[in-house]
Amino acid sequence: MYKHDNALIDRIDLPAALGLLTRLPVVVDSARAMDRGAASAWAYPLVGVILGVILAAATALMLAIGIPAGIAAGLVLAGSVVMTGAMHEDGLADSADGLWGGWDKARRLEIMKDSHIGVYGTCAIALSLLIRWLALVVIVSMGAYWVAFVTAGAVSRASMVVVMAALPNARDGGLSRNVGRPASATMWLAVAIAVGFALLGGHPWVTLVTILTTLACILIARAKIGGQTGDILGATQQVTEIAVLIAIVVMIT
C-alpha cells in the first residue's frame, strides 16, 4: 500500500481519480498516483462533475436533433455506465448479494468477492437502472439536466470518500485496501467541493439527502461486515445518486 505523500493537493490527483473511477482515456503517472493513494480522493467529486458535464452536453445535443426525452434519458444512462465501466453498478450488485445473502461477516465477504451475480444483485441492478431512468426522464423533460447531472455526480462521489474515511477496511486485500483511507482533511475537502456544487446548482436540500443516505450506507456496512470494501463504495455511489436524483425531481416538479 502506498501512503507516502501527505500533501493535501497534488496535480496528479484529478488524473489519478479519473483513471480509477472512469474509463476515460486519461494519461496518468501510475507510480505517482499509487504513491498518492487515498490522498487523491478529494478529487472524486470533480470526476462526477466532469462526467455530469459530458452527459449534459450529450443530452443537449440529442434534444437539439429531436431525440425524445425518454430515449435521451436512456442513452444518458447507458453513457454513464460505459464511461465508468459499470464499476459502481458492479459494486451495488455484489453488495446486495453479500450483505443480504450471507449469515455472517466471513460469508458475506466471500459472496461479495464472487464474480457471479445472484438474485439480490440482479434485483438491485434492475431497480437502480429503472429508478434512475424514470428520474432522468423527468429531469431531461424539465430541462434541468445541466445542474442535476453535475450535482448528482459530485455529491454521490463525495459520499464514497466519507465512507472510506469513516469505516475501516473490511478485508485484508482488494481495491479499497490498496487505495487506503483518506485523511480527515482530504474527506472534508471532497465534501466542501460537493456541497459547493449543490449550492451553486440551487439544490441545498440535496446536501441533507446525501448526508442521510451516506449515513445509512455507513451504518449498514458497519453492521453487516464491520467496515467497507470497494463494492461498498460503489453501492454507496449508486444509492446516493438515486436518492439525489429523486430529490431533484421532487424539487423541480
Helices and strands as residue ranges (DSSP letters): H 13-21, H 30-36, G 37-43, H 44-64, H 69-84, H 87-101, H 105-113, H 119-141, H 145-166, H 175-179, H 184-200, H 205-225, H 230-252
